[in-house]
Amino acid sequence: MTAAPPSPLLRAALLTTLAAFVFNLETVLVKCLTEVPVATILLARTLGQIAWVLPAWVLPAWGREGMGLLRTRQPAMQALRGVLSFVSWGLYYVGFARLPLATATVLSFTSVLFVTALAGPLLRERVGRRRWMATLVGFLGVLLVVRPGVLPLDWPLAASLGSALGGAGIVLTTKALARTERTETIMLYIGLIATAGTLPLALPGLAWPGWTNFLLLAGAGLLGPAGMHLWISALRLADASVVAPLSYVRLVFAAFAGALLFAEAVDGWLLAGAALIVGSAITITRQGSR
């Protein structure tokens, strides 16, 4: 007698947890690349994005789309989405390379708060009172993490918050693109446009990094789109309001990795701020699904 296959909800939970682990592993590899310029890391990520969709684009044995993946009804929005990815990813890697893993991870969660703040004026979406209140609570959590006047608001902190703001723009443009474009087409344009933006920055300092750093770069470059693919697969099996809260297990992975690999401590201010940010993000997600 064969065992029953796992339910869609269980599979979604497993995929979400695996995506959180993959995203955290990506940032661990980035943090290990201490002697590699951020522009080179960004170039590896953008090339990894292209490599992820390359089989469906080029090899007919893997997919029959071929050059059809380049067809788009929204070229301007594709360009904007690619530019936002280029900027947001660059700031993201600056933050994770310079900040403790747990701190940078918590600040990356603020993207949900920026989405709520921008959805009304940009997409003319109705944002209810509860979502606004949850957003304000989340930004209070940011203040607890950053502690203005106690911790210096330096470049890595600003880069992490700027990356989250760019991530909000990515969510909003993706929502607009998803109405007419396939996922593979969106991912391909992201890789092409972000690579075009990264090359002028990366080429002047591009040099052979050594085999160890090369393998770390290749791993980081492919783990990003792999995590994205796992996350999208989870969303196909369950509602965002169910899947999104599970993704915050990434903070647990980040705290353990930071402590074990980089001797990073987690203080009470970070835990309190994380609780407010994660709690408000979960509330926003559930309210939005309703």
Summary of the structure (lengths in Angstrom):
residues: 290
radius of gyration: 19.1
end to end distance: 40.3
largest distance: 64.8
contacts: 965
relative contact order: 0.22
helix: 80%
strand: 1%
